[in-house]
Amino acid sequence: MDLERSPLALPFPDMPAIEGVTLRVGRAGYKNWDRADLTYAELSKGTALAGVFTRNVCCSSEVELGREQVKLGQARALVVNAGNSNAFTGYRGREAVEQIMAQVAHHLDCKPSDVLVSSTGVIGVPLPKDKAEAGIARVLDAPEVSYEDAARTIGTTDTFAKGATATAMLGDTKVILNGIVKGSGMIAPDMATMLGYIFTDAAVDPAFLQQCLSAASAGTFNCITVDSDTSTSDTVLAFATGKAGNAPLAGFDDAGADAFMAALHDVCRQLAHLVVRDGEGAQKFIAVNVTGAESDESARRVGLAIANSPLVKTAIAGSDANWGRVVMAVGKAGEPADRDKLGIAFGGVWAARNGLPLPDYDEAPVAKHLEGNEIDIDVDLGLGEGRATVWTCDLTHGYIAINADYRS
């Protein structure tokens, strides 16, 4: 498919090199694309590993193996295949992954368990082992590339390369965090997002890195949705090479730990927003802000009910200030809510308060807000202190066109 660049796209940021990370791309030919479809990241010895994965029970072998590898807490390489998700492929799919792990491990003289593999694309087609073997052989000798090249290569229906970067001071030591992500459809993560990779030169204990990544994912990747569908391959991995030379972080009592956590959350938030901005067929970026819930988790679930509603999303696509659809979505969320305490606003203009339309409600500024491409929906449940923000996009004819032709 030849897809037009999303109107919500942002430019790829300048991303500095991270010591201990070498990126290469190549072509395995998993799909009839005139482009690279294989990404390889070589990591220095001693690199710490953390990861979060899909809760979809029909997950790929890559996810199953990755869950076990993350428990070991170390990595030497990452391989990402684009064009074939290798999910729902039985023993043949697992054999293909294990072959890739063994081939790279032989090259690096490390354990196969030190090699992480991800795949994304069509479900139900085993990854061709001959193409994988030839592709790996080529990419191991390929020249080093930029993070933008790597981000572009891991994409499928993505219309632009997605990356984010941040720095943090750990005492007197400056550390860098770079992240790349792919995803534009089948996005309702329930853990992370489709495929995302974060690299840092900070020295971080694997257990603490896992704690930080899980916490960051909860308020970023777990708060986005494009179409309510959770992928079979969703994976976010974090790699810490330790080359910055800081005293290793092992807990939040360590100097610089809060700064590292803030930088990691910032990178995850930026990447999560980029996925929504590239939602298939998206024309508008929507923030759903829920306050007054009984808990933060309840607020998130209400936000997701609104963000996943086709009626809400199509109303926004048509610039229709139909706040009744938001009322409907709140009511179906299965969370505590009181009709007579509910308030709803678009673009900061309240249409209803305490369960009633406001007598002086003026729809004109709301209609103007909805004609833009950055939309805010505020919902006050009036029950407690819980709050959350969920990000989504509108639902247009473009989403149908992309997914109707996905396998062609």
C-alpha positions as CSV (number, residue, x, y, z in Angstrom):
1,M,0.0,0.0,0.0
2,D,1.2,3.5,-0.9
3,L,0.0,5.6,2.1
4,E,0.0,9.3,2.4
5,R,1.8,10.9,5.3
6,S,-0.5,11.5,8.2
7,P,-1.5,15.2,8.6
8,L,-0.7,14.8,12.3
9,A,2.9,13.7,11.7
10,L,5.7,15.3,13.5
11,P,9.3,15.6,12.3
12,F,11.8,13.0,13.4
13,P,14.0,14.5,16.2
14,D,17.8,14.8,16.2
15,M,18.9,11.8,18.2
16,P,22.5,11.5,19.5
17,A,24.4,8.3,19.3
18,I,24.3,6.1,22.4
19,E,27.5,4.3,23.3
20,G,27.0,0.6,23.2
21,V,24.3,0.6,20.6
22,T,24.9,-0.1,16.9
23,L,22.0,0.0,14.4
24,R,21.9,-1.7,11.0
25,V,19.1,-2.4,8.5
26,G,18.7,-4.8,5.6
27,R,16.3,-6.5,3.4
28,A,15.0,-10.0,3.9
29,G,12.1,-9.8,1.5
30,Y,9.3,-10.8,3.9
31,K,6.8,-8.8,1.8
32,N,6.8,-7.4,-1.7
33,W,8.3,-4.1,-0.6
34,D,11.0,-2.1,-2.2
35,R,12.4,-1.2,1.1
36,A,14.4,-2.5,4.1
37,D,12.4,-4.8,6.3
38,L,14.9,-6.1,8.8
39,T,16.4,-4.1,11.7
40,Y,19.4,-5.2,13.8
41,A,20.6,-3.5,17.0
42,E,23.9,-4.8,18.5
43,L,24.3,-4.1,22.2
44,S,27.5,-4.0,24.2
45,K,28.2,-6.7,26.8
46,G,26.5,-6.1,30.1
47,T,23.4,-4.4,28.6
48,A,20.5,-4.6,31.0
49,L,17.1,-5.6,29.6
50,A,13.4,-4.9,30.6
51,G,10.2,-5.4,28.7
52,V,6.4,-5.3,28.6
53,F,4.3,-7.5,26.3
54,T,0.8,-7.9,25.1
55,R,-1.8,-9.7,27.1
56,N,-3.4,-11.1,24.0
57,V,-3.6,-14.8,24.5
58,C,-3.0,-15.5,20.8
59,C,0.5,-14.0,21.0
60,S,3.4,-14.8,18.8
61,S,6.4,-17.0,19.7
62,E,8.5,-13.9,19.8
63,V,6.4,-12.6,22.7
64,E,6.5,-16.0,24.5
65,L,10.3,-16.2,24.2
66,G,10.7,-12.5,25.0
67,R,8.8,-12.9,28.3
68,E,11.3,-15.5,29.4
69,Q,14.3,-13.6,28.2
70,V,13.3,-10.4,30.1
71,K,13.5,-12.5,33.3
72,L,17.2,-13.0,32.7
73,G,17.7,-9.3,32.5
74,Q,20.4,-9.0,29.8
75,A,20.7,-8.6,26.1
76,R,23.3,-8.5,23.3
77,A,21.1,-7.9,20.2
78,L,17.7,-7.1,18.9
79,V,16.2,-8.3,15.6
80,V,13.0,-6.8,14.2
81,N,11.2,-8.3,11.2
82,A,8.6,-6.2,9.4
83,G,5.9,-7.5,7.0
84,N,5.2,-10.8,8.8
85,S,4.1,-11.0,12.4
86,N,4.9,-14.7,12.6
87,A,1.9,-15.0,15.0
88,F,-0.5,-18.0,15.0
89,T,2.1,-20.1,13.2
90,G,2.6,-22.9,15.6
91,Y,6.0,-24.8,15.8
92,R,7.1,-23.4,12.5
93,G,7.0,-19.9,13.7
94,R,8.9,-20.8,16.9
95,E,11.6,-22.6,14.9
96,A,12.1,-19.5,12.7
97,V,12.6,-17.3,15.8
98,E,15.0,-19.8,17.4
99,Q,16.9,-20.0,14.2
100,I,17.4,-16.2,14.1
101,M,18.5,-16.2,17.8
102,A,21.0,-19.0,17.2
103,Q,22.4,-17.3,14.0
104,V,23.0,-14.0,15.7
105,A,24.3,-15.6,18.9
106,H,26.9,-17.5,16.9
107,H,28.0,-14.2,15.3
108,L,28.3,-12.5,18.7
109,D,29.6,-15.5,20.6
110,C,26.8,-15.1,23.1
111,K,23.8,-17.2,24.3
112,P,20.7,-17.4,22.1
113,S,18.7,-16.1,25.0
114,D,20.7,-12.8,24.8
115,V,19.1,-12.2,21.3
116,L,15.6,-10.6,21.3
117,V,13.4,-11.0,18.3
118,S,10.2,-9.1,17.3
119,S,8.0,-9.5,14.2
120,T,5.2,-7.4,12.9
121,G,2.8,-7.6,9.9
122,V,0.4,-10.2,8.6
123,I,-0.9,-12.8,11.1
124,G,-1.0,-16.5,10.3
125,V,1.9,-16.8,7.9
126,P,5.1,-18.6,9.2
127,L,8.2,-16.5,8.9
128,P,10.2,-18.0,6.0
129,K,13.3,-19.5,7.5
130,D,15.3,-19.2,4.3
131,K,14.6,-15.5,3.9
132,A,15.3,-15.0,7.6
133,E,18.7,-16.7,7.4
134,A,19.8,-14.8,4.3
135,G,18.5,-11.5,5.6
136,I,20.4,-11.9,8.9
137,A,23.6,-12.8,7.1
138,R,23.3,-9.6,5.1
139,V,22.3,-7.3,7.9
140,L,25.2,-8.4,10.1
141,D,27.6,-6.9,7.6
142,A,25.5,-3.9,6.7
143,P,26.7,-0.3,7.5
144,E,25.6,1.4,10.6
145,V,22.5,3.6,10.3
146,S,20.6,6.3,12.2
147,Y,17.7,5.9,14.6
148,E,15.5,7.4,11.9
149,D,16.5,4.7,9.4
150,A,15.8,2.0,12.1
151,A,12.4,3.6,13.0
152,R,11.4,3.6,9.3
153,T,12.4,0.0,8.8
154,I,10.3,-1.4,11.6
155,G,7.1,0.2,10.3
156,T,4.2,-1.5,8.4
157,T,1.2,0.8,7.7
158,D,3.1,3.6,9.4
159,T,3.2,6.8,7.3
160,F,6.2,8.4,9.1
161,A,9.2,7.4,11.2
162,K,8.6,7.8,15.0
163,G,11.3,8.6,17.5
164,A,11.8,10.5,20.8
165,T,14.8,11.5,22.9
166,A,15.5,12.9,26.3
167,T,18.4,13.4,28.7
168,A,18.7,13.2,32.5
169,M,21.4,14.1,35.0
170,L,22.3,11.3,37.3
171,G,24.4,13.2,39.8
172,D,27.2,14.7,37.7
173,T,26.6,12.3,34.8
174,K,24.4,13.1,31.8
175,V,22.6,10.1,30.3
176,I,20.7,9.8,27.0
177,L,17.5,8.0,26.3
178,N,16.4,7.4,22.7
179,G,13.3,5.6,21.6
180,I,11.7,4.4,18.4
181,V,8.3,2.9,17.9
182,K,6.0,1.6,15.1
183,G,2.2,1.4,15.1
184,S,-0.8,3.0,13.5
185,G,-3.5,0.3,13.6
186,M,-4.5,-2.6,15.9
187,I,-3.7,-0.2,18.8
188,A,-5.3,-0.8,22.2
189,P,-2.2,-2.0,24.0
190,D,-3.2,-3.3,27.4
191,M,0.5,-3.2,28.3
192,A,2.6,-1.2,25.8
193,T,2.2,-0.6,22.1
194,M,2.8,-2.5,18.9
195,L,6.6,-2.4,18.8
196,G,8.8,0.0,20.7
197,Y,12.4,0.1,21.7
198,I,14.2,2.4,24.2
199,F,17.9,2.6,24.4
200,T,20.0,4.4,27.1
201,D,23.6,4.6,28.1
202,A,22.6,4.8,31.8
203,A,23.7,2.1,34.2
204,V,20.5,0.6,35.6
205,D,19.9,-2.6,37.4
206,P,17.6,-4.9,35.3
207,A,15.0,-5.2,38.1
208,F,14.8,-1.4,38.6
209,L,14.8,-0.9,34.8
210,Q,11.8,-3.2,34.7
211,Q,10.1,-1.3,37.5
212,C,10.6,2.0,35.7
213,L,9.4,0.7,32.3
214,S,6.3,-0.9,33.7
215,A,5.4,2.3,35.6
216,A,6.0,4.5,32.5
217,S,4.0,2.2,30.3
218,A,1.0,2.4,32.6
219,G,0.5,6.1,32.1
220,T,1.5,6.3,28.4
221,F,1.3,3.3,26.2
222,N,-1.6,1.8,28.3
223,C,-3.5,5.1,27.8
224,I,-3.7,5.1,24.0
225,T,-6.1,3.5,21.5
226,V,-6.7,3.8,17.8
227,D,-9.3,1.0,17.2
228,S,-9.7,-1.0,20.5
229,D,-7.8,-4.0,19.1
230,T,-4.8,-5.4,21.0
231,S,-2.1,-6.9,18.8
232,T,-0.7,-10.4,19.0
233,S,2.8,-9.0,19.0
234,D,2.8,-5.9,21.2
235,T,6.2,-5.4,22.7
236,V,8.2,-2.6,24.3
237,L,11.8,-3.3,25.3
238,A,14.3,-1.1,27.2
239,F,18.1,-1.6,26.9
240,A,20.6,0.1,29.3
241,T,24.2,-0.2,28.1
242,G,25.7,1.4,31.2
243,K,28.3,3.2,29.1
244,A,27.6,6.6,30.7
245,G,29.5,5.5,33.7
246,N,27.1,6.6,36.4
247,A,26.7,4.7,39.7
248,P,24.2,2.0,38.8
249,L,20.6,2.8,39.7
250,A,19.0,0.1,41.7
251,G,16.1,1.9,43.3
252,F,14.3,5.2,43.8
253,D,16.5,6.1,46.8
254,D,19.5,6.3,44.5
255,A,20.7,9.7,43.4
256,G,19.3,10.5,39.9
257,A,16.7,7.8,39.9
258,D,13.8,10.2,39.9
259,A,15.4,12.1,37.0
260,F,15.9,8.9,35.0
261,M,12.3,7.9,35.6
262,A,11.0,11.3,34.5
263,A,13.1,11.1,31.3
264,L,11.9,7.5,30.6
265,H,8.2,8.6,31.1
266,D,8.8,11.5,28.8
267,V,10.1,9.3,26.0
268,C,7.3,6.8,26.4
269,R,4.7,9.6,26.4
270,Q,6.2,11.1,23.2
271,L,6.2,7.7,21.5
272,A,2.7,6.9,22.5
273,H,1.4,10.2,21.1
274,L,3.2,9.5,17.8
275,V,1.4,6.2,17.4
276,V,-2.0,7.9,17.9
277,R,-0.9,10.7,15.5
278,D,-0.3,8.0,12.9
279,G,-3.6,6.2,13.5
280,E,-4.8,4.6,10.3
281,G,-6.8,7.3,8.5
282,A,-6.5,9.7,11.4
283,Q,-7.2,13.4,10.8
284,K,-7.5,14.5,14.5
285,F,-5.5,13.9,17.7
286,I,-7.9,13.6,20.6
287,A,-7.1,13.9,24.4
288,V,-9.8,12.6,26.7
289,N,-9.3,14.0,30.2
290,V,-11.3,12.3,32.9
291,T,-11.5,13.8,36.4
292,G,-13.7,13.2,39.5
293,A,-13.5,9.4,39.3
294,E,-13.4,7.0,42.3
295,S,-9.8,6.0,41.3
296,D,-7.2,6.7,38.7
297,E,-7.8,3.3,37.2
298,S,-11.5,3.9,37.0
299,A,-10.8,7.2,35.3
300,R,-8.6,5.4,32.7
301,R,-11.3,2.9,32.0
302,V,-13.9,5.6,31.5
303,G,-11.5,7.4,29.2
304,L,-10.9,4.3,27.1
305,A,-14.7,3.7,26.8
306,I,-15.0,7.2,25.3
307,A,-11.9,6.9,23.2
308,N,-12.9,3.5,21.8
309,S,-16.5,4.5,20.9
310,P,-17.0,4.5,17.1
311,L,-19.9,7.0,17.7
312,V,-17.7,9.4,19.5
313,K,-14.8,9.0,17.1
314,T,-17.0,9.5,14.0
315,A,-18.6,12.5,15.6
316,I,-15.2,14.1,16.1
317,A,-14.3,13.2,12.5
318,G,-17.3,15.1,11.4
319,S,-16.7,18.1,13.7
320,D,-20.0,17.4,15.4
321,A,-20.3,18.5,19.0
322,N,-22.5,15.6,19.9
323,W,-21.8,15.4,23.6
324,G,-24.7,12.9,24.1
325,R,-22.4,10.3,22.6
326,V,-19.8,11.0,25.4
327,V,-22.6,10.5,27.9
328,M,-23.4,7.2,26.3
329,A,-19.8,6.1,26.5
330,V,-19.4,7.0,30.1
331,G,-22.5,5.0,31.0
332,K,-21.4,1.9,29.2
333,A,-17.9,1.8,30.7
334,G,-18.9,-0.4,33.7
335,E,-17.3,2.1,36.1
336,P,-18.9,4.1,38.9
337,A,-20.7,7.1,37.5
338,D,-23.7,9.2,38.5
339,R,-25.7,10.7,35.6
340,D,-26.7,13.7,37.8
341,K,-23.1,14.7,38.6
342,L,-21.7,14.3,35.2
343,G,-20.1,17.3,33.3
344,I,-18.8,17.3,29.7
345,A,-16.7,19.9,27.8
346,F,-15.0,20.3,24.4
347,G,-12.0,22.5,24.1
348,G,-12.5,23.9,27.6
349,V,-16.1,24.9,27.0
350,W,-18.6,23.1,29.2
351,A,-21.7,21.8,27.5
352,A,-23.2,20.2,30.6
353,R,-22.7,20.2,34.3
354,N,-24.3,18.2,37.1
355,G,-26.2,16.0,34.6
356,L,-27.8,18.9,32.8
357,P,-27.1,21.0,29.7
358,L,-25.9,24.5,30.6
359,P,-28.6,27.1,29.8
360,D,-25.9,29.5,28.4
361,Y,-24.1,26.9,26.4
362,D,-22.8,28.3,23.2
363,E,-21.9,25.7,20.6
364,A,-20.1,28.1,18.2
365,P,-16.7,28.0,20.0
366,V,-17.0,24.2,20.4
367,A,-17.7,23.8,16.7
368,K,-14.6,25.9,15.9
369,H,-12.5,23.8,18.2
370,L,-13.7,20.6,16.6
371,E,-12.7,21.9,13.2
372,G,-9.1,21.8,14.3
373,N,-6.9,18.7,14.5
374,E,-6.0,18.9,18.2
375,I,-9.2,18.0,20.2
376,D,-9.8,18.1,23.9
377,I,-12.7,16.3,25.6
378,D,-13.1,16.9,29.4
379,V,-15.3,14.7,31.5
380,D,-15.9,15.3,35.2
381,L,-17.6,12.4,37.0
382,G,-18.0,14.3,40.3
383,L,-17.4,11.3,42.5
384,G,-13.8,11.5,43.8
385,E,-10.2,12.4,43.1
386,G,-9.3,9.9,40.4
387,R,-8.1,11.3,37.1
388,A,-6.5,10.0,33.9
389,T,-5.9,11.2,30.3
390,V,-6.4,8.8,27.4
391,W,-5.3,9.7,23.8
392,T,-7.0,8.5,20.6
393,C,-7.8,9.7,17.1
394,D,-10.9,10.1,15.0
395,L,-12.4,7.3,12.8
396,T,-12.6,8.1,9.1
397,H,-13.1,6.3,5.8
398,G,-9.3,6.1,5.6
399,Y,-9.3,3.5,8.3
400,I,-11.6,1.2,6.3
401,A,-9.6,1.7,3.1
402,I,-6.3,0.8,4.7
403,N,-7.6,-2.3,6.5
404,A,-9.7,-3.6,3.6
405,D,-6.5,-3.8,1.5
406,Y,-4.0,-4.7,4.3
407,R,-2.9,-8.1,2.9
408,S,-2.6,-6.9,-0.7
